[in-house]
């Protein structure tokens, strides 16, 4: 696993975001997120088991419905191709016809894959954990036998976290830019047959935000420092009572951060950074003559 990760566009001078993060640390944070969500599923155990049981009992009926839909889609596709061919015969080759045929060919491949899948699954038992406990044991077994830095662990994470979007934040009163990730977590990533259990995949899908950095000291001690300050204690007294044993200056910084949060009406000390801050002198990648911002083709930033 690569130790330090950053935007590939930055290396090619197409992105200003040259802030990196540790790959192993990110992997461990994702593993923590998976583990936490697995235990949060305990309240859905009965619903989980009922869905799996119902899907197993109605297995044949379910695939009969899907075959009917597939047949309708194939007939619609065939009709669309006939219409395009008729248009070509009447008006001659046109770019618009070529583009439409490419779209129909792509749809045909999609339907062919769907038919192959149905044929392979329809007449066998679904391989799905029967309970939340079984699912948790299966994933925890994988975590225990794979090293976080191994390629196999990376393959596992790609199944459990199919979407991983990194963006930058910073403390509301300034400071370094810090990487944060918005991820899509699919707890059924190791059980492909879960897609054939109606309602199961949505239950096992989460959108989470994880920090790819360790909080600064002022943020780590902020809540405790504010609580002690409301008791009338001075900065040195507050510093003496906090287990981390910060300096009185660090306590002052934590209290200043809290005041800035209240001034801005924030519940969270971090704000999203969408462009290079003018006053942040450590970031000068975008000032190089080679730099020209070019977002990746087709990339859409998720809701943050």
N, C-alpha and C positions, 0 to 999 in steps of 0.2 A: 504494500500500500504506500502511495506517495505521502511523504511526511508533511510537505507544505503544498497547499493547493491555492490557486488563484484563477481569475478569469483568463481564458485562453486568448480572448480578444485583446487583453492588456499586453500580452507578449508580442502581439502583432501591431501594436499601437492603434488599435481600433476601439479601445475602451479605457476610460479614465480610472476604472475600479481596479487598482493594483494592490488592494489590501488582501493578504492571504490568510489562510487558517490551517490549523493542524489537522491532517486527515485522520490520524488515529483518535484524536480528541473528538472529532465529529462522529466517528464510528461508535465510540463509547456513549456519546450523548444520544444517538439514535437507538442504541441497544437499551439504554435506560428508559427511553420513551416507549419502546415496544413492551418492556417488562411492566412498566407502570400501567399501560393500557390493558395488558393482559389481566392484571389483577382488578382493574376497574370493570372488567366484563362479568365479574361474579354475580352482579345483580341481574344479568341477562341469561343466566344459565338455563332456566326453565324454557324461556323463549327460544334460545339456541337449540336445545334438545328437541323441542316440538317441531321446529322448522326442518331439522335433519330427518326426524322420524316421518314427518308428513311427506317430504320429498322422496324418501325411500319407498313409501307405500304407493305414492302416485307417480312413480318413475315412468311407467309406460305411458300413462295418460299425458304427462307433461311433454314427453318427446313426440307424441302424436300431434299435439298442438303446434309444436315447433316445426314439425315436418310439413304441416298444412301451410303455415306461414312461409316457410322456405319455398314450397311449391308455388305459392302466389307470387312471391318475389321473383322467382325464375321466369314465370310466365310474363310478368310485367317487363322484365329485362329483355326477353325475347321480342316482345312487341315493340319496345323502344328501339331495338336494333333494326327491326324491319322498317320502322318509320325513318330512321336515319339513312338506311340504304335506298329507300324510295326517294328521299330528298336528294341524295347524290345522283341517282339516275335521272332525276328531273332537272336539277340545277347544276350538275357537275361538281367536281371536287372543290370544296371550300375549306378554309382554315377552321371555321366554326364546326364543320362536320368532323374533321379530324380530332379536334379537341373533345367533342362529345363522344366519339368512338373510344378514345382513350379512357374517358371516365367510365363508360359502360364496360370496357375490358377490366378495369380495376374492380368494378362492382361484381363482375362475373367471377373473378378470382376469389373475392370475398365470399360469395355464395358457395363456390366450390369447396372452399375451406370449411364452411359451415356444414355442408353435407357430409364431408369426410369425418368431421368431429361428431356429428350426430350418429353416423353409422358405427363409430368406434365406441361410443358411450352408451347408446340406447339399450344395449342388451347385456350390460354388466352392472354390478353393484357400484354405487358411488363410493369413492374413497374420500370420506369426510369425517373429521373427528365427531364423535357422538355427543360430546359435551365441551363446555368451556375448559374444564379441567384437563381433558385429553389434548385440547389444542395447546394449552399452556405447557403441558409436559413435553409435547412435541417440539415446540419452539425453544424451551429451556434446554432440552437435550442438544439441540443444534448449537446454542450459545456456549454450552459447556465443552463441547468437543472441538470447536473451531477457535483458533487464535485470532484475535481482533485484527492483526496485521496480515493475515493470510488472504490469498486471492479467493479462497472458498468462502471466507466470511464476506468479502465484497460481493460475491455472487448472491449470497443469502440476503444481504441488505438491499440489493437491487430488486429482489422479489418482494421484500417487505416495504420498501420505500421507493416506489416507482417514480415519484416526483420529488425533486430536491432543488429549491430555488433559494439562492443566497442574495441577501441585500445588506446594506450598511445602516447602522444606527450610531448615535453618540449620545453622551449625557447632555441633558438640556442646557447646561451651562458651559458646554464646550468639552474639549478633550479629544482623545484619539478616536478614530473611526473604528467601529467594531462589527464583525460579521455575525449576522443572524440568519437563520434558515426557516423557510416555510416549507413543510414537507407534507406529502400525502402518505399516510400509513395504511397499508393493507395487511391486516393480521391473517388473512386467508391466503397470503402469497405462496405458502408452501403446499396449499391444497387446491390445485386447479379445478377440481370437481365442485368446489364451493359455488362456482358460477351457475351450476345447475340446481342449486337449492334456492328457490325464490325467497328474497328478503334477507338472505344470509350475508352476502357481500356488503350491502349498505350498513349492516350492523357492525361489520368488522372493519369499516373504513373510517379513518380519522384524518382531519387536517390540523396539524400542530405547528407551533412556533418553538424553535429551540435555539438557544444562544450557543454560538461556537466560540465563546470566550469566557474567561473567568471574570466576574465582576470586580471592579476596582474597590479598594478598601473603603473609600468614602461611601460607596453604595452598599457594601457588605455591612457596615456598622450604622447606616443611616437610621433605620427604624429604632434600634436600641438607643442611639444617641438622642434622637428626638424625644423618646419616652423619658429618658433621664433628665433631659433639659426641662421638660414640663414640671419636673419635681423641684425645680429651682437650683439644680446643681450647675457648677461652672464647668468649663471645658476640661480642666485638669482632673476634676473629680469624676467627670464622666469617663475620661480615658482610663482612670484607675479601676472603674467598675466593669468595663467591657472585657470579656475574656480574651479577645485578640490583642489587648494591650496596645492600642494605637497611641500615637502622640497626641497632644492637645491640639496641634495644628491639623492633624487628620480629622479630629472631632469637629473642629471649626469648618473644615471643608465639607464634611457630611451635613452639618447644619445649614451651610450655605446652599448646598444642593437641594435640601428640603425646602428652603425658602424660595428658591427659583422655581421648583415644581409647583408650589402653591401660587406663586405669582402668575405662572402660565396656565394654571388650572389643570395640571396633569396628575394622573393617578400613578403613572409609570415614569421613571426618570429619563427614559430613552426616547429620542425622536428619530424618525427615519430620515436618512440623507440620500437624496436623489441626484445630487450633482456635487462636484468638488467645492467644499467651502472655501471662500476667498481667503479667509484668514488662517487656514490650516497650512502652514508652510512646509510640513513634512510631505505633502502630496503635491508633486510637481510633474507627474507623468504626463498630464494633459497639456503641459506648456511646451513640450518638445515639438519641434517643427514636423516630426514624423507623424504626430498624432492626428487622427481624424476619426471621430466617433462613428461607428457603424454597428448598429444592433444586429444580432443574429437574425437571419431570414426566418420569418414565421414565428418569432418569439413573442409571446404575450405574457407580460408580467402578471402573476396571480394577485388576487386581493391580499393585501398585507394588513 
